[in-house]
Amino acid sequence: MRLFVGVVPPLEVVEHLAEFVEPRRSHPDEDLRWSSESTWHITLAFLGEVPDYKTDDLAEGLEFVAKRQKPIDLRLKGAGAFPGVPNARVLFTGVHDPEDQLAHLASVTRGAVNKAGVQVDGRKFTPHVTLARLGRPVDVLRYVRVLDLYEGPEWTATGFELISSRLGEGPSHGAAYDTVGEWEFLG
């Protein structure tokens, strides 16, 4: 299974962001492939392909992390692009985390994943929600300027999910996601 650990925003937060993004989606742009709202999440750790026999140890480690994590107040806010605005491959909205708890959570989550014998993608953690992907590097300054004005409602993340990703099986031939495990923050 291709897996990742993520925080999924509540429906009202997703709907608020979708309402802001919709006018931008309605202007056709052949370079952008907009992500479906059903796939919006904050990735804490991307695991890639994980053999079935490792999922029990993985679940045990994630449960351990969740039991020690307090709920986190968050807000989706602003915009950016990876690897950068002039040569973007991904357009995103940022995550405002006033106490910087997500970075710590991502670190301990990645540690638990590694302890379970699963390799984690080594990219630096940057909390975000992917809004669109680009097939080739494109300057997205005009989108970032508009999306940077976005500020969503505050919400409290009360848990995280282990999610499987099936490439090409989702909306517009994107990824389809299924929750494999879910843990509440109990710290």
Contacts in CASP RR format, 6 or more apart in sequence:
PFRMAT RR
TARGET T0000
AUTHOR 0000-0000-0000
METHOD contacts of the structure
MODEL  1
MRLFVGVVPPLEVVEHLAEFVEPRRSHPDEDLRWSSESTWHITLAFLGEV
PDYKTDDLAEGLEFVAKRQKPIDLRLKGAGAFPGVPNARVLFTGVHDPED
QLAHLASVTRGAVNKAGVQVDGRKFTPHVTLARLGRPVDVLRYVRVLDLY
EGPEWTATGFELISSRLGEGPSHGAAYDTVGEWEFLG
1 49 0 8 1.000
1 50 0 8 1.000
1 52 0 8 1.000
1 55 0 8 1.000
1 164 0 8 1.000
1 180 0 8 1.000
2 47 0 8 1.000
2 48 0 8 1.000
2 49 0 8 1.000
2 50 0 8 1.000
2 164 0 8 1.000
2 165 0 8 1.000
2 166 0 8 1.000
2 167 0 8 1.000
3 47 0 8 1.000
3 48 0 8 1.000
3 50 0 8 1.000
3 58 0 8 1.000
3 162 0 8 1.000
3 163 0 8 1.000
3 164 0 8 1.000
3 165 0 8 1.000
3 180 0 8 1.000
4 43 0 8 1.000
4 44 0 8 1.000
4 45 0 8 1.000
4 46 0 8 1.000
4 47 0 8 1.000
4 48 0 8 1.000
4 162 0 8 1.000
4 163 0 8 1.000
4 165 0 8 1.000
5 43 0 8 1.000
5 44 0 8 1.000
5 45 0 8 1.000
5 47 0 8 1.000
5 62 0 8 1.000
5 109 0 8 1.000
5 113 0 8 1.000
5 160 0 8 1.000
5 161 0 8 1.000
5 162 0 8 1.000
5 163 0 8 1.000
6 41 0 8 1.000
6 42 0 8 1.000
6 43 0 8 1.000
6 44 0 8 1.000
6 45 0 8 1.000
6 160 0 8 1.000
6 161 0 8 1.000
6 162 0 8 1.000
6 163 0 8 1.000
7 41 0 8 1.000
7 42 0 8 1.000
7 44 0 8 1.000
7 72 0 8 1.000
7 74 0 8 1.000
7 102 0 8 1.000
7 157 0 8 1.000
7 159 0 8 1.000
7 160 0 8 1.000
7 161 0 8 1.000
8 40 0 8 1.000
8 41 0 8 1.000
8 42 0 8 1.000
8 161 0 8 1.000
9 17 0 8 1.000
9 40 0 8 1.000
9 41 0 8 1.000
9 42 0 8 1.000
9 74 0 8 1.000
9 76 0 8 1.000
9 129 0 8 1.000
9 155 0 8 1.000
9 157 0 8 1.000
10 155 0 8 1.000
12 153 0 8 1.000
12 155 0 8 1.000
13 76 0 8 1.000
13 152 0 8 1.000
13 153 0 8 1.000
13 155 0 8 1.000
14 37 0 8 1.000
14 40 0 8 1.000
15 37 0 8 1.000
16 152 0 8 1.000
16 153 0 8 1.000
17 37 0 8 1.000
17 40 0 8 1.000
17 76 0 8 1.000
17 93 0 8 1.000
17 129 0 8 1.000
17 150 0 8 1.000
17 152 0 8 1.000
18 37 0 8 1.000
20 147 0 8 1.000
20 150 0 8 1.000
20 152 0 8 1.000
21 34 0 8 1.000
21 131 0 8 1.000
21 147 0 8 1.000
24 143 0 8 1.000
24 146 0 8 1.000
24 147 0 8 1.000
25 34 0 8 1.000
31 134 0 8 1.000
31 135 0 8 1.000
31 136 0 8 1.000
31 138 0 8 1.000
32 91 0 8 1.000
32 132 0 8 1.000
32 133 0 8 1.000
32 134 0 8 1.000
32 143 0 8 1.000
33 132 0 8 1.000
33 133 0 8 1.000
33 134 0 8 1.000
33 135 0 8 1.000
33 172 0 8 1.000
33 174 0 8 1.000
34 131 0 8 1.000
34 132 0 8 1.000
34 172 0 8 1.000
35 130 0 8 1.000
35 131 0 8 1.000
35 132 0 8 1.000
35 133 0 8 1.000
36 170 0 8 1.000
36 171 0 8 1.000
36 172 0 8 1.000
36 174 0 8 1.000
38 171 0 8 1.000
38 177 0 8 1.000
39 130 0 8 1.000
39 170 0 8 1.000
39 171 0 8 1.000
39 174 0 8 1.000
39 175 0 8 1.000
39 177 0 8 1.000
40 129 0 8 1.000
40 130 0 8 1.000
41 129 0 8 1.000
41 161 0 8 1.000
41 163 0 8 1.000
41 177 0 8 1.000
42 74 0 8 1.000
42 95 0 8 1.000
42 102 0 8 1.000
42 127 0 8 1.000
42 128 0 8 1.000
42 129 0 8 1.000
44 102 0 8 1.000
44 105 0 8 1.000
44 106 0 8 1.000
44 109 0 8 1.000
44 110 0 8 1.000
44 125 0 8 1.000
44 160 0 8 1.000
45 106 0 8 1.000
45 109 0 8 1.000
45 110 0 8 1.000
45 113 0 8 1.000
45 120 0 8 1.000
45 121 0 8 1.000
46 120 0 8 1.000
46 121 0 8 1.000
46 123 0 8 1.000
47 58 0 8 1.000
47 113 0 8 1.000
47 118 0 8 1.000
47 119 0 8 1.000
47 120 0 8 1.000
47 121 0 8 1.000
48 119 0 8 1.000
48 121 0 8 1.000
50 58 0 8 1.000
50 118 0 8 1.000
54 116 0 8 1.000
54 117 0 8 1.000
54 118 0 8 1.000
55 180 0 8 1.000
57 115 0 8 1.000
57 116 0 8 1.000
57 117 0 8 1.000
58 112 0 8 1.000
58 113 0 8 1.000
58 116 0 8 1.000
58 118 0 8 1.000
58 162 0 8 1.000
59 162 0 8 1.000
59 181 0 8 1.000
60 116 0 8 1.000
61 112 0 8 1.000
61 113 0 8 1.000
61 115 0 8 1.000
61 116 0 8 1.000
62 109 0 8 1.000
62 112 0 8 1.000
62 113 0 8 1.000
62 160 0 8 1.000
62 162 0 8 1.000
62 181 0 8 1.000
62 183 0 8 1.000
63 183 0 8 1.000
64 112 0 8 1.000
65 105 0 8 1.000
65 108 0 8 1.000
65 109 0 8 1.000
65 112 0 8 1.000
65 183 0 8 1.000
66 159 0 8 1.000
66 160 0 8 1.000
66 183 0 8 1.000
66 184 0 8 1.000
66 185 0 8 1.000
66 186 0 8 1.000
67 183 0 8 1.000
67 186 0 8 1.000
67 187 0 8 1.000
68 108 0 8 1.000
68 186 0 8 1.000
68 187 0 8 1.000
69 105 0 8 1.000
69 108 0 8 1.000
69 159 0 8 1.000
69 185 0 8 1.000
69 186 0 8 1.000
69 187 0 8 1.000
70 101 0 8 1.000
70 185 0 8 1.000
70 187 0 8 1.000
71 156 0 8 1.000
71 157 0 8 1.000
71 158 0 8 1.000
71 159 0 8 1.000
71 185 0 8 1.000
72 97 0 8 1.000
72 99 0 8 1.000
72 101 0 8 1.000
72 102 0 8 1.000
72 105 0 8 1.000
72 156 0 8 1.000
72 157 0 8 1.000
72 185 0 8 1.000
73 97 0 8 1.000
73 98 0 8 1.000
73 99 0 8 1.000
73 154 0 8 1.000
73 155 0 8 1.000
73 156 0 8 1.000
73 157 0 8 1.000
74 95 0 8 1.000
74 96 0 8 1.000
74 97 0 8 1.000
74 102 0 8 1.000
74 154 0 8 1.000
74 155 0 8 1.000
74 156 0 8 1.000
74 157 0 8 1.000
75 95 0 8 1.000
75 96 0 8 1.000
75 151 0 8 1.000
75 152 0 8 1.000
75 153 0 8 1.000
75 154 0 8 1.000
75 155 0 8 1.000
76 93 0 8 1.000
76 94 0 8 1.000
76 95 0 8 1.000
76 96 0 8 1.000
76 129 0 8 1.000
76 150 0 8 1.000
76 151 0 8 1.000
76 152 0 8 1.000
77 93 0 8 1.000
77 94 0 8 1.000
77 95 0 8 1.000
77 96 0 8 1.000
77 150 0 8 1.000
77 151 0 8 1.000
77 152 0 8 1.000
78 93 0 8 1.000
78 94 0 8 1.000
78 147 0 8 1.000
78 148 0 8 1.000
78 149 0 8 1.000
78 150 0 8 1.000
78 151 0 8 1.000
79 91 0 8 1.000
79 92 0 8 1.000
79 93 0 8 1.000
79 94 0 8 1.000
79 131 0 8 1.000
79 143 0 8 1.000
79 144 0 8 1.000
79 146 0 8 1.000
79 147 0 8 1.000
79 148 0 8 1.000
79 150 0 8 1.000
80 91 0 8 1.000
80 92 0 8 1.000
80 93 0 8 1.000
80 94 0 8 1.000
80 128 0 8 1.000
80 140 0 8 1.000
80 144 0 8 1.000
80 147 0 8 1.000
80 148 0 8 1.000
81 88 0 8 1.000
81 89 0 8 1.000
81 90 0 8 1.000
81 91 0 8 1.000
81 92 0 8 1.000
81 140 0 8 1.000
81 144 0 8 1.000
82 88 0 8 1.000
82 89 0 8 1.000
82 90 0 8 1.000
82 92 0 8 1.000
82 126 0 8 1.000
83 89 0 8 1.000
85 139 0 8 1.000
85 140 0 8 1.000
85 141 0 8 1.000
85 144 0 8 1.000
86 139 0 8 1.000
86 141 0 8 1.000
87 137 0 8 1.000
87 138 0 8 1.000
87 139 0 8 1.000
88 134 0 8 1.000
88 137 0 8 1.000
88 138 0 8 1.000
88 139 0 8 1.000
88 140 0 8 1.000
89 133 0 8 1.000
89 134 0 8 1.000
89 135 0 8 1.000
89 136 0 8 1.000
89 137 0 8 1.000
90 130 0 8 1.000
90 132 0 8 1.000
90 133 0 8 1.000
90 134 0 8 1.000
91 130 0 8 1.000
91 131 0 8 1.000
91 132 0 8 1.000
91 133 0 8 1.000
91 134 0 8 1.000
91 140 0 8 1.000
91 143 0 8 1.000
91 144 0 8 1.000
91 147 0 8 1.000
92 128 0 8 1.000
92 129 0 8 1.000
92 130 0 8 1.000
92 131 0 8 1.000
93 128 0 8 1.000
93 129 0 8 1.000
93 131 0 8 1.000
93 147 0 8 1.000
93 150 0 8 1.000
94 127 0 8 1.000
94 128 0 8 1.000
94 129 0 8 1.000
95 102 0 8 1.000
95 127 0 8 1.000
95 128 0 8 1.000
95 129 0 8 1.000
97 103 0 8 1.000
97 127 0 8 1.000
102 125 0 8 1.000
102 127 0 8 1.000
103 125 0 8 1.000
103 127 0 8 1.000
105 160 0 8 1.000
106 125 0 8 1.000
106 127 0 8 1.000
107 125 0 8 1.000
109 160 0 8 1.000
110 120 0 8 1.000
111 120 0 8 1.000
113 120 0 8 1.000
114 120 0 8 1.000
131 147 0 8 1.000
132 143 0 8 1.000
134 140 0 8 1.000
157 185 0 8 1.000
158 184 0 8 1.000
158 185 0 8 1.000
159 182 0 8 1.000
159 183 0 8 1.000
159 184 0 8 1.000
159 185 0 8 1.000
160 182 0 8 1.000
160 183 0 8 1.000
160 185 0 8 1.000
161 179 0 8 1.000
161 180 0 8 1.000
161 181 0 8 1.000
161 182 0 8 1.000
161 183 0 8 1.000
162 179 0 8 1.000
162 180 0 8 1.000
162 181 0 8 1.000
162 182 0 8 1.000
163 177 0 8 1.000
163 178 0 8 1.000
163 179 0 8 1.000
163 180 0 8 1.000
164 177 0 8 1.000
164 178 0 8 1.000
164 180 0 8 1.000
165 175 0 8 1.000
165 176 0 8 1.000
165 177 0 8 1.000
166 175 0 8 1.000
166 176 0 8 1.000
166 177 0 8 1.000
166 178 0 8 1.000
167 174 0 8 1.000
167 175 0 8 1.000
168 174 0 8 1.000
168 175 0 8 1.000
168 176 0 8 1.000
169 175 0 8 1.000
169 176 0 8 1.000
170 176 0 8 1.000
END
